[in-house]
Amino acid sequence: MRAVIAFVLACVASFASNANAADAYPSKPIRLVVGYAAGGAADAGARHLARILSTRLGQSVVVDNRPGASGSIAATTVASSPADGYTLLYATTDLILYPLLTGSRAYDPLKDFVPVAGVSRRPLLLVVPPSLGFRNVRDLLAAAKAKPNALAFESSGVGSIEHLAGHLFQKLTGTQLLHVPYKGSAPGILALLGGQVQMGFEVPLGVMEHVKSGKLVALLTTSPERLPSLPAVPTAKEEGFAALDVKAPWGGIFAPAGTPADRVSRLNAEFSAARNAPDTAGHPIFAESISLAGPLEEFKAFVRSDQERWAALIREAGLKLNP
């Protein structure tokens, strides 16, 4: 009888051990899908966090670049992946903008994904060439109102954050500007430097050195606080345009809808710790960005609010793109 009882207890212990092993997460590598080419800002940020997560989780977090269609190829890939926590998406504001601008139903950003963790949001700088002589936003507005459509602003394309920020700026200031879209931020910034356009909204990462060298003049930042690296540049709120804080572009981690809540919670804690680590705060790719890492519900609310804000602005502007 004792032998029988011992055998039964051993079986129960073995079963419990196997069950715990099956529930252990993660027990294999995690794929982090990025909708942009290797070498870009999104890719660099994702790879930095993946390296930290690999150490923290004891499993490799492998970056899988799936560029194209403003990140929608990557988003569609992840939306159709198993909801087991082993396929994640590093997404940007494009996750929200693409369906709104194109009417595409390839994915629904609010229904097909569960927000896992916020990463960062970046402010924008309103920059102009020094040759214009504008010392502040008031100088720019005076020129814009004196000659409607005489001042042109650049963007990385129709429907881009820079374009939408320019549209919102016109709405808030009662001005009429000419929009000149380019195929990416780099050619738009070159046009600013060359004087082909008169203004633009760009992330600090792209224009900081030009501002510091005097090749461009920063008139304001959409950040809620002044930037540490440019303390003399006022915020939009200080200039009377608090609504110009578009809270974008941003980046965050998403999982397919239906991913187990305990795994989402674990990932939220790990990604938040990685984003707020000193190694990340001091990394150049995160310079002048605002951390979105924190409680899961806060990031969920942020994404929903962002979708509502952009939906209203895009509808008002009458913007529509072909997918």
C-alpha positions in Angstrom: 0.0 0.0 0.0 2.8 2.4 0.9 4.4 1.7 -2.5 1.1 2.5 -4.3 0.6 5.7 -2.4 4.2 6.7 -3.2 3.6 6.0 -6.8 0.4 8.1 -6.9 2.1 11.0 -5.2 5.0 10.8 -7.6 2.6 10.9 -10.5 0.8 13.9 -9.1 4.1 15.7 -8.5 5.2 14.9 -12.0 1.9 16.1 -13.5 2.1 19.4 -11.5 5.7 19.9 -12.6 4.8 19.3 -16.3 1.8 21.7 -15.9 4.0 24.4 -14.5 6.5 23.9 -17.3 3.7 24.2 -19.8 2.5 27.4 -18.2 6.0 28.9 -18.0 6.3 32.0 -20.2 8.3 32.6 -22.2 9.6 29.1 -23.0 10.8 29.9 -26.6 12.0 33.0 -28.5 9.7 35.9 -29.1 9.3 37.6 -32.5 9.1 41.4 -32.5 7.8 42.5 -35.9 8.7 46.0 -37.0 7.0 47.7 -39.9 10.0 49.7 -41.0 13.3 49.0 -42.7 16.4 48.1 -40.7 18.5 51.1 -39.8 15.6 53.6 -39.2 14.6 55.1 -35.9 11.8 52.6 -35.2 14.1 49.7 -36.0 16.9 51.0 -33.8 14.5 51.6 -30.8 13.0 48.1 -31.2 16.4 46.4 -31.4 17.6 48.3 -28.3 14.6 47.1 -26.3 14.8 43.6 -27.7 18.3 43.3 -26.4 17.3 44.3 -22.9 14.2 42.0 -23.0 16.2 39.0 -24.1 18.3 39.3 -21.0 15.4 40.0 -18.6 13.2 37.1 -20.0 16.0 34.6 -20.6 14.7 34.1 -24.1 15.7 35.7 -27.4 13.6 38.6 -28.6 14.2 38.6 -32.4 13.4 41.6 -34.5 11.6 40.8 -37.8 11.5 43.7 -40.2 8.4 43.8 -42.4 8.6 47.3 -44.1 6.0 48.7 -46.4 2.6 50.5 -46.6 3.2 52.7 -43.5 3.7 49.7 -41.2 0.4 48.0 -42.3 2.2 44.9 -43.7 3.7 44.2 -40.3 0.4 45.0 -38.5 -1.5 42.6 -40.7 1.1 39.9 -40.1 0.8 40.2 -36.3 -3.0 40.6 -36.3 -3.3 37.1 -38.0 -0.6 35.5 -35.8 -1.4 33.1 -32.9 -2.5 35.1 -29.8 0.1 33.4 -27.5 2.5 36.2 -26.6 5.2 35.0 -28.9 4.5 37.4 -31.8 4.5 41.1 -31.0 4.3 44.3 -33.0 6.5 47.4 -32.6 4.0 50.0 -33.9 4.0 53.7 -34.4 1.3 56.3 -34.9 0.9 54.8 -38.4 -1.0 52.0 -36.8 -3.8 54.5 -36.2 -3.4 56.7 -39.2 -3.2 54.1 -42.0 -6.8 52.8 -41.7 -8.1 56.3 -41.1 -6.4 57.8 -44.2 -6.9 54.9 -46.6 -10.2 53.3 -45.4 -8.3 50.0 -45.4 -9.9 47.1 -43.4 -6.7 45.0 -43.4 -6.8 45.4 -39.6 -8.6 47.3 -36.9 -6.1 49.0 -34.5 -8.6 48.8 -31.6 -10.1 45.4 -32.2 -7.3 43.3 -33.7 -4.7 44.2 -31.1 -4.2 44.5 -27.4 -1.9 47.3 -26.3 1.0 45.8 -24.4 3.3 48.7 -23.4 3.9 52.3 -24.4 7.5 53.1 -25.5 7.9 56.8 -26.3 6.3 59.8 -27.9 8.3 62.4 -29.6 7.6 66.2 -29.7 7.9 68.1 -32.9 9.9 71.3 -33.6 8.6 74.0 -35.8 11.7 75.0 -37.8 12.4 77.7 -40.4 15.4 78.8 -42.5 17.3 81.6 -40.8 17.2 83.6 -44.1 13.6 84.5 -43.4 14.5 86.5 -40.3 11.7 85.0 -38.2 12.7 85.2 -34.5 9.5 83.8 -33.1 6.1 82.4 -34.1 4.6 85.9 -34.1 6.9 86.9 -37.0 5.9 83.8 -39.0 2.2 84.4 -38.4 2.5 88.0 -39.5 4.1 87.0 -42.8 1.6 84.1 -43.3 -1.5 86.4 -42.7 -0.1 89.1 -44.9 0.3 86.7 -47.9 -2.0 83.6 -47.7 -0.4 80.5 -49.3 2.9 82.3 -49.8 4.7 80.2 -47.1 5.2 76.5 -47.8 5.6 73.8 -45.2 7.2 70.5 -46.0 6.2 67.0 -44.8 7.3 63.4 -45.3 4.1 62.8 -47.3 0.4 63.4 -47.5 -1.2 62.2 -44.2 2.1 62.1 -42.3 2.4 63.5 -38.8 4.2 66.5 -40.2 1.4 67.1 -42.7 -1.3 66.8 -40.0 0.6 69.0 -37.6 0.8 71.7 -40.4 -2.9 71.3 -41.0 -3.7 71.7 -37.3 -1.3 74.7 -37.1 -3.3 76.5 -39.8 -6.6 75.7 -38.1 -5.3 77.1 -34.7 -3.7 80.2 -36.2 -6.2 81.0 -39.0 -3.5 81.0 -41.6 -3.3 79.5 -45.1 -0.1 77.7 -46.0 1.0 75.7 -49.0 1.7 72.0 -48.3 4.7 70.4 -50.1 4.9 66.7 -49.5 8.2 64.7 -50.0 9.0 61.1 -50.0 10.3 61.0 -46.4 11.7 63.4 -43.8 15.2 63.5 -45.2 14.3 65.2 -48.5 11.9 67.5 -46.7 14.7 68.7 -44.3 17.0 69.2 -47.3 14.3 71.4 -48.9 14.2 73.5 -45.7 18.0 73.8 -45.6 18.0 74.9 -49.2 15.2 77.4 -48.8 12.8 75.6 -51.2 10.2 75.6 -48.4 9.8 78.0 -45.5 8.8 75.9 -42.6 8.3 72.4 -41.3 7.4 70.3 -38.3 10.1 67.7 -37.6 11.2 65.5 -34.7 14.2 66.8 -32.8 16.2 63.7 -33.8 16.1 64.8 -37.5 16.9 68.5 -37.1 18.7 69.0 -33.8 22.2 69.4 -35.3 20.9 71.9 -37.9 19.3 74.0 -35.2 22.4 74.0 -33.0 24.6 74.9 -36.0 22.3 77.8 -36.9 21.3 76.3 -40.3 17.7 76.2 -39.0 15.8 78.2 -36.5 13.4 76.5 -34.0 10.4 78.6 -33.2 8.6 76.3 -30.8 8.3 72.7 -29.7 5.0 70.8 -29.3 6.4 69.2 -26.1 4.6 70.0 -22.9 7.9 71.1 -21.5 10.9 72.9 -23.0 13.5 70.5 -24.4 16.6 70.1 -22.2 18.9 70.4 -25.3 17.1 73.6 -26.6 16.0 75.4 -23.4 15.5 78.7 -25.2 12.8 77.3 -27.5 9.3 77.9 -26.1 6.6 75.3 -26.1 3.4 75.6 -28.2 1.5 76.1 -24.9 3.7 79.1 -24.0 3.0 80.6 -27.4 -0.8 80.2 -26.9 -1.3 77.0 -28.9 -1.6 74.2 -26.3 -3.7 72.1 -28.8 -0.7 71.8 -31.0 0.7 69.2 -28.7 -0.2 66.3 -31.0 1.4 63.7 -28.7 3.0 62.1 -31.8 4.8 60.4 -33.3 4.8 57.6 -30.8 5.9 54.0 -30.5 4.5 51.1 -28.6 4.2 47.3 -28.3 1.1 45.4 -29.3 0.0 41.8 -29.3 -2.8 40.0 -31.3 -6.2 40.3 -29.7 -6.9 37.4 -27.4 -3.4 37.1 -26.0 -3.6 35.8 -22.4 -3.9 38.6 -19.9 -1.2 37.2 -17.6 1.3 37.3 -20.5 0.3 40.8 -21.5 0.8 41.9 -17.9 4.3 40.2 -17.8 5.3 41.9 -21.1 4.0 45.3 -19.9 6.2 45.1 -16.8 9.3 43.9 -18.7 9.0 46.4 -21.6 8.3 49.3 -19.1 11.4 48.3 -17.1 13.5 48.2 -20.3 12.2 51.6 -21.5 12.8 53.3 -18.2 16.2 51.8 -17.7 19.2 54.2 -17.5 20.7 52.5 -20.5 17.6 53.5 -22.5 17.2 57.0 -21.2 20.8 57.7 -22.2 20.6 56.1 -25.7 20.7 58.6 -28.6 17.7 57.1 -30.3 15.5 58.0 -27.4 16.9 61.5 -27.0 14.2 64.2 -26.3 11.5 61.5 -26.3 8.9 61.2 -23.6 8.4 57.8 -22.0 5.0 56.2 -22.4 6.0 53.2 -20.3 3.8 52.5 -17.3 0.5 50.9 -16.3 -1.2 48.9 -19.0 -4.6 50.8 -18.7 -2.8 54.1 -19.3 -1.4 53.0 -22.6 -4.8 51.5 -23.6 -6.4 54.9 -22.9 -3.7 56.7 -24.8 -4.2 54.6 -27.9 -8.0 55.0 -27.9 -7.7 58.8 -27.3 -5.2 59.0 -30.2 -7.5 57.2 -32.5 -10.4 59.6 -31.7 -8.2 62.7 -32.1 -6.8 61.8 -35.5 -10.2 60.5 -36.8 -11.7 63.9 -36.1 -8.8 65.8 -37.6 -8.6 63.7 -40.8 -12.3 63.8 -41.3 -12.3 67.6 -40.9 -9.4 67.9 -43.3 -11.0 65.7 -45.9 -7.8 63.6 -46.3 -8.0 60.4 -48.2 -5.2 58.2 -49.5 -5.1 55.2 -51.8 -3.9 52.1 -49.8 
